[in-house]
Amino acid sequence: MAISAGELRAALAGLARRFPDLAMATDDPGDLGWRDLSVVYNLDRLPVRLAKDPVPA
């Protein structure tokens, strides 16, 4: 199921408000999950960190 650009914009804005420390979880572009056989160049996987410091167990 595809989502519209407006829905995606709203979802990303909501994530940014809910998780203000949201950041990439990797500096290595090889860790990103690029689609191999897609007409459109896009990601299957985007590792992120929700908080600056992990919560202690």
N, C-alpha and C positions, 0 to 999 in steps of 0.2 A: 504494500500500500504506500503510495507516494503522498507526501504532505505538501501543502502550498508554501510559497515563500513567506506569506503572512503568518501562517501557523508556526513555521520554523523560527521566524523572528520573535514571536511571542514566547515560544518555548525557551529560546536562548536567553531572552531578557529575564524570564522567570528564574532560570538557573543562576544567572548572574546575581539576582537579588537574594536568592536563597543561599547561595554559596559564594560570598564575596571573595574568598581566597581561591576560587577555582583556577587551576593552572594545569598546564601540560605535565604529565607524569614522566616524560622522557625528553631528552635532548637529541636522541638518535632518530632521524627520520625513518630508519629501517624498522622501528618499532610500530610505525603506523600501518594499519591494515588496508592497503590500497586494493581496490577491485581489479582483478586481472582482465576480465573479459567484458568490461563495460564500455558502452559507447561514450558515456560521460565519465570524465576523470573524477572519481570520488572515493571516499573512504568507507570501509566496512568496520574499522576499529580505530578509535581515538582515545588512547589512555589519558585519563585526567586524574588530578589530585583534588579532593574537595576541600581540604584544610591544609594550612601551612605545616603543621606538626601532626603526626599520627597520634591518635588517642591511645594512651597507655592501656595495655591489656589487664 
